[in-house]
Every structure is written in C-alpha cells, then in structure tokens.
Amino acid sequence: MNSVGVGLLGFGTVGSALVARLRDQGQAIGARTGLDLQTVRVAVRDPAKGRVVDLPDGVVVGDAEAVVDDPEVEVVVELMGGVEPARSLILKALAAGKPVVTANKELLARHGGELFAAAEATGVDLLFEAAVGGGIPMVRPLRESLAGEPVETVLGIVNGTTNYILTRMTEEGSGYAEALAEAQELGFAEADPTADVDGHDAAAKIAILASIAFGVQVTADDVYREGIRAVTPADLREAERSGHVVKLVAAADRVPGPVGTVAVAVRVYPALVPLNHPLASVRDSFNAVFVQGSHVGELMLYGRGAGGDPTASAVLGDLVDAAGNRRLGTAARLGSMRAARIVPVGEHRCEFMIRLLVTDRSGVLASVATAFSDHDVSIRSMLQEEPGDLDVDGTSRIVFISHEAREADVRATLTDIATIDTVINIESVIRLLPESTPLP
Ligand SMILES: NC(=O)c1ccc[n+]([C@@H]2O[C@H](COP(=O)([O-])OP(=O)(O)OC[C@H]3O[C@@H](n4cnc5c(N)ncnc54)[C@H](OP(=O)(O)O)[C@@H]3O)[C@@H](O)[C@H]2O)c1
C-alpha cells in the first residue's frame, strides 16, 4: 500500500464530508487503488471552532501556508473558497510540485488561465471536477472523453438554487419572493442569494465549461448575464401556454469565424425551454449539462449539482486520480488554452418572446409590426389576449414570438416600440432556446 499525505485547506461543508468519506471508505479505496490516503493536515480560519468530524489533535491548524509547506503533505485539496488566499496557496503548492484538487469555481473562473499555466509548467495535476456541477462528472468528460470532439454547444442548468425557485414558481404558482423564502428555509438558498439569483454562480461555471470544451480562455467577466429576479408568474403562464418552461440557462457556443480563430458566445439568462427538450425535465435543485458535438451528437449529464456529500464525491475522485498520478510520476494535461474572441451580446442570435400591454385601439398592431420590420426582425407568431381581471378596460396584451434574430436588432426594435403612444408597457422579453432532438 502506498501512503499519500493529504493536506486540506478548508474544513467546512465539503471539507468535512471529504474527511468523513476518507475515514469510512479509505480501506475500500486502498483495496482498489493501492493508495492509503491520509489526512495529515487541515487548515481552517478558526481552529478553536467545533467540527462535525473528529481528527486527531494537532491535525487542524490555523496556518494554511504551513499546510502547503508541510513535507508530509503530498497532495493539496483546496476547499476554502474565494479568490485569496486560495489563489496564492494553490500557486505555491503547484510550484512546489504538489498536485492540487479544488472545488473553487469563483477562483477558476477568474484566474483559471494563470493556474492552468502554472500546473502545465510544473507538470503536476490541477483537478477541479467539483467546481462545476457538484457531484456530476462534467469536467472530466469534456476534458478527457471529448478531447477529440469538436464541441459546438454546452448548455446547462448549473445552479440548483435558481432551478428550485423557478420549479416552485412554475408548479405551485408562487411569486419570486415566496419561492425564494421557501428555498432559504429549506437550505437551498443562502441568506444573501445574490450570487445565485443574479447569475454570478452560473456565469463562473459556464466560463469554466466553455474553457475546457473549446480549449480557450473564458472568464466569468466574458459571460453576458441576467438573473431571475425579474421573472414573473405571468412569464411562466405564457411559457406554459406556448409549450415551454422557464429555466436559468447557461450556454456557450462555438461561433464560426475565419480559419484558425475561435469565437465563443457565452451567456446566462432565463430562457424558454421547449417542453420536449431534455433540459425541460430538470426540476428542483437538480443540475444538468447538455453537450452537442459535431460527431458525437447530443449528450446530457444530470444529477445533484451541490451539497457536501455529492461535491465531496467529485473531490474524492480527483484526489484518487491525483495521488495515483503522483505515484506514477505523471499528470492529466489540459493542453494550452488559446485566446478566443468573445462574441458581444449584440451579435448573439436567438428567438425572442415579447409581451406588450397596449391600448386596445386600431392601428396598434400595424405600428408594432413596422418597428419589427424596420430592424429586420421577423415575427413567427402573434397572439392577442383578452384583458385580465387586473388590467384596465381598453387595454390588451399582445405576445409576439420572433424568428431567430440578432440581439442588437431586437433591442433596436424594442427601443422603437417603447416610443409608440399606444404601447403602454413592454411587459417582458424572454429568449427562447432552440429545439433539440425531442425526448423519445
Ligand atoms: N457546498 C457546496 O455544495 C459546494 C458545491 C460545489 C462547490 N463548492 C465549493 O467548495 C468550496 C468549499 O465550499 P464549502 O461549502 O465547504 O465552504 P464552507 O462551508 O464555507 O467552508 C470553508 C472552509 O474554509 C475555511 N477557510 C476559509 N477561509 C480560510 C482561510 N483564509 N484560511 C484557512 N481556512 C479558511 C473555513 O474555516 P472555518 O471553518 O474556521 O470558518 C471553512 O472550514 C468553495 O469553493 C465552494 O464554491 C461547494
């Protein structure tokens, strides 16, 4: 049996679950892999705090650098989160030739390029399966299994909190605030939900997935982002009526361009997902990533995208790999990440659903149709509704679905529509996901 010393940076939700798994499954892992993974040092912010998993005296310390420097620590697992000191500690470990496993999406989405280059330079592992999709293997399939596949699109529901909220709003008719409060009560949402509901978490994850899928440098700042705060029960009703469901979608497309260049369109926003699309059935706090490749066709990976246990499972898989590779004197290679052109949001193309509240007077439709045609946005369907109970007499609601159009053209259309005196309000603008091969 090969004993491998593990140094842990962070002993919170995921760190505690990992240590418990090493304790309970260490023997079985040893029998299968010949590796005896030993937790030799654990860094925390406050060593005096009570812990849910016991470790021998002296293992838990307050000095994270000392854990990285400890000669007994051969593999470093970073589970503290945040950018600093995690970034400096990982760079230090890699420079010392120690493989690193991390679940830190925020850090990778900001400084992935620098960290991947440092790992390549020293030829040691930097593994991060848990950074996207918790326990769902998403990184390794893209990085290894699909290494020879020209991936065209990565499309995912990668944030469990927002998926839970939207599922409750869709299935129970709750408003956003009510569904958020329920998610907080059940532990699916943080007290400060900003990172989830405003799409920051999903943006970090799709930046990482796009980087691996296309072999290019994409950061969280490159991702066009809209969250779910503005989604209303009326949007969900309209979605249902048109055969869709609203999901917070994170998407990355490889966009055709001149030979030798790579351009990617990356965005996070609430979108109308056709009911026969595989992503439409991803409910509650579950996550899924849908991949489309030129040769492999369509693939989907589905499961629990967060939580201590599922996430520790992904970390443990990486840890076994990193420890085994170290014993063999090898490492997983990510290859070099090329620079890419990030396609500005104005150039993105999709279909749009636009809902207007208008004065019920002749000529309204003609004026609105003129605004669409002035900007080359063609209308696929239009529906005029009777005013609802809460609407003022003499108003009506018109719902347009466009054909695929450039985002900039749709925005210009909306600017013109807003100036039409019979248009009382542009109630909602939601993008549509293209149809996929329908579920059997
Ligand atoms: N939780 C999930 O479901 C999940 C899913 C996927 C990915 N992740 C990622 O996994 C990582 C860990 O998440 P978590 O939920 O386990 O976080 P957590 O519960 O907040 O735990 C963080 C741990 O890091 C320690 N720590 C923080 N700053 C430190 C510092 N400067 N020096 C030493 N120790 C420090 C904390 O010490 P104290 O205990 O003393 O405060 C705590 O033990 C994050 O990158 C997160 O994004 C989490």
The ligand as a Gaussian input file, in Angstrom:
#p B3LYP/6-31G(d) Opt

LIG

0 1
 N      -21.102000      23.474000      -0.547000
 C      -21.352000      23.026000      -1.766000
 O      -22.395000      22.431000      -2.036000
 C      -20.353000      23.233000      -2.858000
 C      -20.616000      22.693000      -4.151000
 C      -19.670000      22.846000      -5.166000
 C      -18.519000      23.572000      -4.914000
 N      -18.309000      24.108000      -3.664000
 C      -17.078000      24.861000      -3.451000
 O      -16.313000      24.191000      -2.441000
 C      -15.552000      25.160000      -1.716000
 C      -15.872000      24.993000      -0.230000
 O      -17.245000      25.202000      -0.013000
 P      -17.925000      24.896000       1.410000
 O      -19.390000      24.974000       1.160000
 O      -17.357000      23.703000       2.030000
 O      -17.455000      26.214000       2.221000
 P      -17.573000      26.460000       3.810000
 O      -18.524000      25.527000       4.430000
 O      -17.775000      27.930000       3.985000
 O      -16.102000      26.084000       4.355000
 C      -14.965000      26.861000       4.091000
 C      -13.843000      26.359000       4.957000
 O      -12.638000      27.073000       4.631000
 C      -12.054000      27.599000       5.816000
 N      -11.388000      28.880000       5.463000
 C      -11.940000      29.942000       4.854000
 N      -11.010000      30.911000       4.687000
 C       -9.863000      30.417000       5.218000
 C       -8.543000      30.935000       5.371000
 N       -8.244000      32.167000       4.939000
 N       -7.615000      30.160000       5.955000
 C       -7.917000      28.902000       6.393000
 N       -9.151000      28.360000       6.264000
 C      -10.106000      29.105000       5.697000
 C      -13.191000      27.791000       6.781000
 O      -12.680000      27.798000       8.099000
 P      -13.665000      27.933000       9.391000
 O      -14.437000      26.633000       9.410000
 O      -12.759000      28.082000      10.548000
 O      -14.533000      29.115000       9.109000
 C      -14.063000      26.562000       6.468000
 O      -13.594000      25.446000       7.182000
 C      -15.935000      26.523000      -2.305000
 O      -15.003000      26.897000      -3.283000
 C      -17.288000      26.261000      -2.941000
 O      -17.578000      27.140000      -4.016000
 C      -19.197000      23.948000      -2.643000

